[in-house]
């Protein structure tokens, strides 16, 4: 989903969404490289198949 659409669904600006996403990516990368657990709570997660290229 494009960032503009996602930010609209969340009711926040695209810039704020971009900052949240960057922080989340950094947190996950840090956890994975340090062997830490990653826990995602409080949301419904939808996993879609990767788009075919």
PDB file of N, CA, C and O in Angstrom:
ATOM      1  N   UNK A   1       0.851  -1.166   0.000  1.00  0.00           N
ATOM      2  CA  UNK A   1       0.000   0.000   0.000  1.00  0.00           C
ATOM      3  C   UNK A   1       0.901   1.234   0.000  1.00  0.00           C
ATOM      4  O   UNK A   1       1.854   1.303   0.776  1.00  0.00           O
ATOM      5  N   UNK A   2       0.615   2.176  -0.837  1.00  0.00           N
ATOM      6  CA  UNK A   2       1.413   3.406  -0.854  1.00  0.00           C
ATOM      7  C   UNK A   2       1.325   4.160   0.482  1.00  0.00           C
ATOM      8  O   UNK A   2       0.310   4.095   1.176  1.00  0.00           O
ATOM      9  N   UNK A   3       2.386   4.863   0.825  1.00  0.00           N
ATOM     10  CA  UNK A   3       2.422   5.592   2.088  1.00  0.00           C
ATOM     11  C   UNK A   3       1.301   6.616   2.193  1.00  0.00           C
ATOM     12  O   UNK A   3       0.740   6.808   3.272  1.00  0.00           O
ATOM     13  N   UNK A   4       0.972   7.269   1.099  1.00  0.00           N
ATOM     14  CA  UNK A   4      -0.091   8.273   1.140  1.00  0.00           C
ATOM     15  C   UNK A   4      -1.430   7.641   1.514  1.00  0.00           C
ATOM     16  O   UNK A   4      -2.180   8.195   2.317  1.00  0.00           O
ATOM     17  N   UNK A   5      -1.725   6.485   0.933  1.00  0.00           N
ATOM     18  CA  UNK A   5      -2.973   5.789   1.253  1.00  0.00           C
ATOM     19  C   UNK A   5      -2.972   5.301   2.702  1.00  0.00           C
ATOM     20  O   UNK A   5      -3.969   5.444   3.410  1.00  0.00           O
ATOM     21  N   UNK A   6      -1.853   4.726   3.136  1.00  0.00           N
ATOM     22  CA  UNK A   6      -1.751   4.216   4.510  1.00  0.00           C
ATOM     23  C   UNK A   6      -1.890   5.348   5.528  1.00  0.00           C
ATOM     24  O   UNK A   6      -2.573   5.200   6.541  1.00  0.00           O
ATOM     25  N   UNK A   7      -1.243   6.468   5.253  1.00  0.00           N
ATOM     26  CA  UNK A   7      -1.337   7.592   6.200  1.00  0.00           C
ATOM     27  C   UNK A   7      -2.754   8.139   6.247  1.00  0.00           C
ATOM     28  O   UNK A   7      -3.224   8.546   7.310  1.00  0.00           O
ATOM     29  N   UNK A   8      -3.439   8.155   5.116  1.00  0.00           N
ATOM     30  CA  UNK A   8      -4.830   8.595   5.089  1.00  0.00           C
ATOM     31  C   UNK A   8      -5.725   7.698   5.914  1.00  0.00           C
ATOM     32  O   UNK A   8      -6.608   8.174   6.629  1.00  0.00           O
ATOM     33  N   UNK A   9      -5.497   6.395   5.816  1.00  0.00           N
ATOM     34  CA  UNK A   9      -6.294   5.444   6.616  1.00  0.00           C
ATOM     35  C   UNK A   9      -6.052   5.617   8.106  1.00  0.00           C
ATOM     36  O   UNK A   9      -6.949   5.401   8.921  1.00  0.00           O
ATOM     37  N   UNK A  10      -4.817   6.014   8.459  1.00  0.00           N
ATOM     38  CA  UNK A  10      -4.482   6.210   9.869  1.00  0.00           C
ATOM     39  C   UNK A  10      -4.845   7.599  10.365  1.00  0.00           C
ATOM     40  O   UNK A  10      -4.822   7.854  11.569  1.00  0.00           O
ATOM     41  N   UNK A  11      -5.178   8.495   9.450  1.00  0.00           N
ATOM     42  CA  UNK A  11      -5.533   9.856   9.850  1.00  0.00           C
ATOM     43  C   UNK A  11      -4.343  10.694  10.270  1.00  0.00           C
ATOM     44  O   UNK A  11      -4.466  11.574  11.123  1.00  0.00           O
ATOM     45  N   UNK A  12      -3.178  10.422   9.668  1.00  0.00           N
ATOM     46  CA  UNK A  12      -1.965  11.184   9.970  1.00  0.00           C
ATOM     47  C   UNK A  12      -1.352  11.653   8.660  1.00  0.00           C
ATOM     48  O   UNK A  12      -1.734  11.189   7.586  1.00  0.00           O
ATOM     49  N   UNK A  13      -0.394  12.579   8.754  1.00  0.00           N
ATOM     50  CA  UNK A  13       0.255  13.068   7.532  1.00  0.00           C
ATOM     51  C   UNK A  13       1.188  12.004   6.982  1.00  0.00           C
ATOM     52  O   UNK A  13       1.609  11.096   7.699  1.00  0.00           O
ATOM     53  N   UNK A  14       1.508  12.129   5.691  1.00  0.00           N
ATOM     54  CA  UNK A  14       2.428  11.182   5.074  1.00  0.00           C
ATOM     55  C   UNK A  14       3.807  11.280   5.710  1.00  0.00           C
ATOM     56  O   UNK A  14       4.496  10.271   5.862  1.00  0.00           O
ATOM     57  N   UNK A  15       4.215  12.500   6.085  1.00  0.00           N
ATOM     58  CA  UNK A  15       5.514  12.682   6.723  1.00  0.00           C
ATOM     59  C   UNK A  15       5.578  11.964   8.070  1.00  0.00           C
ATOM     60  O   UNK A  15       6.582  11.329   8.392  1.00  0.00           O
ATOM     61  N   UNK A  16       4.507  12.066   8.854  1.00  0.00           N
ATOM     62  CA  UNK A  16       4.462  11.374  10.143  1.00  0.00           C
ATOM     63  C   UNK A  16       4.495   9.873   9.922  1.00  0.00           C
ATOM     64  O   UNK A  16       5.206   9.156  10.626  1.00  0.00           O
ATOM     65  N   UNK A  17       3.736   9.395   8.956  1.00  0.00           N
ATOM     66  CA  UNK A  17       3.738   7.963   8.646  1.00  0.00           C
ATOM     67  C   UNK A  17       5.141   7.505   8.256  1.00  0.00           C
ATOM     68  O   UNK A  17       5.594   6.445   8.688  1.00  0.00           O
ATOM     69  N   UNK A  18       5.820   8.294   7.450  1.00  0.00           N
ATOM     70  CA  UNK A  18       7.174   7.954   7.014  1.00  0.00           C
ATOM     71  C   UNK A  18       8.126   7.852   8.200  1.00  0.00           C
ATOM     72  O   UNK A  18       8.956   6.944   8.253  1.00  0.00           O
ATOM     73  N   UNK A  19       8.011   8.779   9.155  1.00  0.00           N
ATOM     74  CA  UNK A  19       8.865   8.726  10.352  1.00  0.00           C
ATOM     75  C   UNK A  19       8.568   7.492  11.191  1.00  0.00           C
ATOM     76  O   UNK A  19       9.490   6.845  11.688  1.00  0.00           O
ATOM     77  N   UNK A  20       7.282   7.156  11.354  1.00  0.00           N
ATOM     78  CA  UNK A  20       6.894   5.969  12.122  1.00  0.00           C
ATOM     79  C   UNK A  20       7.452   4.716  11.453  1.00  0.00           C
ATOM     80  O   UNK A  20       7.985   3.835  12.127  1.00  0.00           O
ATOM     81  N   UNK A  21       7.331   4.639  10.142  1.00  0.00           N
ATOM     82  CA  UNK A  21       7.805   3.484   9.394  1.00  0.00           C
ATOM     83  C   UNK A  21       9.325   3.344   9.492  1.00  0.00           C
ATOM     84  O   UNK A  21       9.834   2.240   9.683  1.00  0.00           O
ATOM     85  N   UNK A  22      10.038   4.441   9.363  1.00  0.00           N
ATOM     86  CA  UNK A  22      11.505   4.401   9.461  1.00  0.00           C
ATOM     87  C   UNK A  22      11.943   3.921  10.839  1.00  0.00           C
ATOM     88  O   UNK A  22      12.875   3.126  10.961  1.00  0.00           O
ATOM     89  N   UNK A  23      11.270   4.405  11.869  1.00  0.00           N
ATOM     90  CA  UNK A  23      11.612   3.988  13.241  1.00  0.00           C
ATOM     91  C   UNK A  23      11.322   2.505  13.446  1.00  0.00           C
ATOM     92  O   UNK A  23      12.108   1.798  14.078  1.00  0.00           O
ATOM     93  N   UNK A  24      10.206   2.037  12.918  1.00  0.00           N
ATOM     94  CA  UNK A  24       9.851   0.622  13.047  1.00  0.00           C
ATOM     95  C   UNK A  24      10.860  -0.259  12.317  1.00  0.00           C
ATOM     96  O   UNK A  24      11.274  -1.295  12.837  1.00  0.00           O
ATOM     97  N   UNK A  25      11.252   0.146  11.126  1.00  0.00           N
ATOM     98  CA  UNK A  25      12.252  -0.632  10.375  1.00  0.00           C
ATOM     99  C   UNK A  25      13.577  -0.691  11.130  1.00  0.00           C
ATOM    100  O   UNK A  25      14.216  -1.741  11.189  1.00  0.00           O
ATOM    101  N   UNK A  26      13.985   0.429  11.701  1.00  0.00           N
ATOM    102  CA  UNK A  26      15.232   0.471  12.459  1.00  0.00           C
ATOM    103  C   UNK A  26      15.150  -0.431  13.686  1.00  0.00           C
ATOM    104  O   UNK A  26      16.104  -1.144  13.996  1.00  0.00           O
ATOM    105  N   UNK A  27      14.022  -0.406  14.379  1.00  0.00           N
ATOM    106  CA  UNK A  27      13.835  -1.232  15.569  1.00  0.00           C
ATOM    107  C   UNK A  27      13.895  -2.709  15.216  1.00  0.00           C
ATOM    108  O   UNK A  27      14.568  -3.480  15.900  1.00  0.00           O
ATOM    109  N   UNK A  28      13.201  -3.114  14.159  1.00  0.00           N
ATOM    110  CA  UNK A  28      13.204  -4.520  13.740  1.00  0.00           C
ATOM    111  C   UNK A  28      14.604  -4.944  13.307  1.00  0.00           C
ATOM    112  O   UNK A  28      15.060  -6.026  13.676  1.00  0.00           O
ATOM    113  N   UNK A  29      15.287  -4.112  12.533  1.00  0.00           N
ATOM    114  CA  UNK A  29      16.642  -4.442  12.089  1.00  0.00           C
ATOM    115  C   UNK A  29      17.583  -4.610  13.273  1.00  0.00           C
ATOM    116  O   UNK A  29      18.386  -5.543  13.299  1.00  0.00           O
ATOM    117  N   UNK A  30      17.492  -3.722  14.245  1.00  0.00           N
ATOM    118  CA  UNK A  30      18.332  -3.809  15.439  1.00  0.00           C
ATOM    119  C   UNK A  30      18.061  -5.102  16.199  1.00  0.00           C
ATOM    120  O   UNK A  30      18.991  -5.793  16.614  1.00  0.00           O
ATOM    121  N   UNK A  31      16.789  -5.424  16.377  1.00  0.00           N
ATOM    122  CA  UNK A  31      16.432  -6.651  17.091  1.00  0.00           C
ATOM    123  C   UNK A  31      16.949  -7.883  16.367  1.00  0.00           C
ATOM    124  O   UNK A  31      17.496  -8.788  16.998  1.00  0.00           O
ATOM    125  N   UNK A  32      16.785  -7.928  15.061  1.00  0.00           N
ATOM    126  CA  UNK A  32      17.221  -9.094  14.297  1.00  0.00           C
ATOM    127  C   UNK A  32      18.735  -9.258  14.311  1.00  0.00           C
ATOM    128  O   UNK A  32      19.236 -10.377  14.426  1.00  0.00           O
ATOM    129  N   UNK A  33      19.464  -8.156  14.196  1.00  0.00           N
ATOM    130  CA  UNK A  33      20.921  -8.260  14.170  1.00  0.00           C
ATOM    131  C   UNK A  33      21.512  -8.550  15.545  1.00  0.00           C
ATOM    132  O   UNK A  33      22.641  -9.030  15.644  1.00  0.00           O
ATOM    133  N   UNK A  34      20.772  -8.267  16.592  1.00  0.00           N
ATOM    134  CA  UNK A  34      21.245  -8.544  17.954  1.00  0.00           C
ATOM    135  C   UNK A  34      20.623  -9.793  18.562  1.00  0.00           C
ATOM    136  O   UNK A  34      20.845 -10.096  19.734  1.00  0.00           O
ATOM    137  N   UNK A  35      19.840 -10.518  17.761  1.00  0.00           N
ATOM    138  CA  UNK A  35      19.241 -11.759  18.241  1.00  0.00           C
ATOM    139  C   UNK A  35      18.147 -11.553  19.269  1.00  0.00           C
ATOM    140  O   UNK A  35      17.906 -12.431  20.098  1.00  0.00           O
ATOM    141  N   UNK A  36      17.485 -10.416  19.230  1.00  0.00           N
ATOM    142  CA  UNK A  36      16.420 -10.110  20.178  1.00  0.00           C
ATOM    143  C   UNK A  36      15.072 -10.522  19.597  1.00  0.00           C
ATOM    144  O   UNK A  36      14.926 -10.653  18.381  1.00  0.00           O
ATOM    145  N   UNK A  37      14.107 -10.720  20.453  1.00  0.00           N
ATOM    146  CA  UNK A  37      12.757 -11.071  20.016  1.00  0.00           C
ATOM    147  C   UNK A  37      12.027  -9.827  19.519  1.00  0.00           C
ATOM    148  O   UNK A  37      12.282  -8.711  19.971  1.00  0.00           O
ATOM    149  N   UNK A  38      11.115 -10.049  18.579  1.00  0.00           N
ATOM    150  CA  UNK A  38      10.260  -8.975  18.077  1.00  0.00           C
ATOM    151  C   UNK A  38       8.823  -9.372  18.373  1.00  0.00           C
ATOM    152  O   UNK A  38       8.372 -10.437  17.951  1.00  0.00           O
ATOM    153  N   UNK A  39       8.113  -8.535  19.084  1.00  0.00           N
ATOM    154  CA  UNK A  39       6.714  -8.810  19.421  1.00  0.00           C
ATOM    155  C   UNK A  39       5.852  -7.676  18.886  1.00  0.00           C
ATOM    156  O   UNK A  39       6.101  -6.500  19.151  1.00  0.00           O
ATOM    157  N   UNK A  40       4.830  -8.061  18.124  1.00  0.00           N
ATOM    158  CA  UNK A  40       3.900  -7.079  17.572  1.00  0.00           C
ATOM    159  C   UNK A  40       2.554  -7.340  18.230  1.00  0.00           C
ATOM    160  O   UNK A  40       1.995  -8.428  18.094  1.00  0.00           O
ATOM    161  N   UNK A  41       2.035  -6.354  18.940  1.00  0.00           N
ATOM    162  CA  UNK A  41       0.795  -6.528  19.680  1.00  0.00           C
ATOM    163  C   UNK A  41      -0.191  -5.412  19.366  1.00  0.00           C
ATOM    164  O   UNK A  41       0.187  -4.332  18.912  1.00  0.00           O
ATOM    165  N   UNK A  42      -1.453  -5.696  19.616  1.00  0.00           N
ATOM    166  CA  UNK A  42      -2.474  -4.671  19.568  1.00  0.00           C
ATOM    167  C   UNK A  42      -2.983  -4.308  18.197  1.00  0.00           C
ATOM    168  O   UNK A  42      -3.701  -3.319  18.043  1.00  0.00           O
ATOM    169  N   UNK A  43      -2.625  -5.089  17.195  1.00  0.00           N
ATOM    170  CA  UNK A  43      -3.065  -4.789  15.831  1.00  0.00           C
ATOM    171  C   UNK A  43      -3.494  -6.078  15.132  1.00  0.00           C
ATOM    172  O   UNK A  43      -3.080  -7.175  15.507  1.00  0.00           O
ATOM    173  N   UNK A  44      -4.310  -5.923  14.133  1.00  0.00           N
ATOM    174  CA  UNK A  44      -4.631  -7.042  13.258  1.00  0.00           C
ATOM    175  C   UNK A  44      -3.652  -6.977  12.094  1.00  0.00           C
ATOM    176  O   UNK A  44      -3.536  -5.944  11.433  1.00  0.00           O
ATOM    177  N   UNK A  45      -2.953  -8.067  11.845  1.00  0.00           N
ATOM    178  CA  UNK A  45      -1.943  -8.094  10.791  1.00  0.00           C
ATOM    179  C   UNK A  45      -2.484  -8.901   9.620  1.00  0.00           C
ATOM    180  O   UNK A  45      -2.923 -10.038   9.791  1.00  0.00           O
ATOM    181  N   UNK A  46      -2.451  -8.311   8.437  1.00  0.00           N
ATOM    182  CA  UNK A  46      -2.870  -8.987   7.211  1.00  0.00           C
ATOM    183  C   UNK A  46      -1.624  -9.251   6.373  1.00  0.00           C
ATOM    184  O   UNK A  46      -0.892  -8.321   6.034  1.00  0.00           O
ATOM    185  N   UNK A  47      -1.386 -10.498   6.045  1.00  0.00           N
ATOM    186  CA  UNK A  47      -0.249 -10.844   5.203  1.00  0.00           C
ATOM    187  C   UNK A  47      -0.762 -11.192   3.813  1.00  0.00           C
ATOM    188  O   UNK A  47      -1.564 -12.110   3.644  1.00  0.00           O
ATOM    189  N   UNK A  48      -0.296 -10.462   2.844  1.00  0.00           N
ATOM    190  CA  UNK A  48      -0.676 -10.706   1.458  1.00  0.00           C
ATOM    191  C   UNK A  48       0.521 -11.301   0.731  1.00  0.00           C
ATOM    192  O   UNK A  48       1.673 -11.078   1.103  1.00  0.00           O
ATOM    193  N   UNK A  49       0.221 -12.059  -0.309  1.00  0.00           N
ATOM    194  CA  UNK A  49       1.296 -12.614  -1.135  1.00  0.00           C
ATOM    195  C   UNK A  49       2.066 -11.458  -1.768  1.00  0.00           C
ATOM    196  O   UNK A  49       1.495 -10.416  -2.090  1.00  0.00           O
ATOM    197  N   UNK A  50       3.351 -11.657  -1.940  1.00  0.00           N
ATOM    198  CA  UNK A  50       4.183 -10.636  -2.581  1.00  0.00           C
ATOM    199  C   UNK A  50       3.716 -10.455  -4.022  1.00  0.00           C
ATOM    200  O   UNK A  50       3.345 -11.424  -4.683  1.00  0.00           O
ATOM    201  N   UNK A  51       3.735  -9.227  -4.504  1.00  0.00           N
ATOM    202  CA  UNK A  51       3.319  -8.998  -5.888  1.00  0.00           C
ATOM    203  C   UNK A  51       4.265  -9.706  -6.854  1.00  0.00           C
ATOM    204  O   UNK A  51       5.476  -9.755  -6.637  1.00  0.00           O
ATOM    205  N   UNK A  52       3.704 -10.239  -7.896  1.00  0.00           N
ATOM    206  CA  UNK A  52       4.517 -10.922  -8.912  1.00  0.00           C
ATOM    207  C   UNK A  52       5.165  -9.884  -9.800  1.00  0.00           C
ATOM    208  O   UNK A  52       4.532  -8.923 -10.236  1.00  0.00           O
ATOM    209  N   UNK A  53       6.460 -10.103 -10.062  1.00  0.00           N
ATOM    210  CA  UNK A  53       7.187  -9.152 -10.920  1.00  0.00           C
ATOM    211  C   UNK A  53       7.542  -9.781 -12.237  1.00  0.00           C
ATOM    212  O   UNK A  53       8.155  -9.132 -13.086  1.00  0.00           O
TER     213      UNK A  53
END
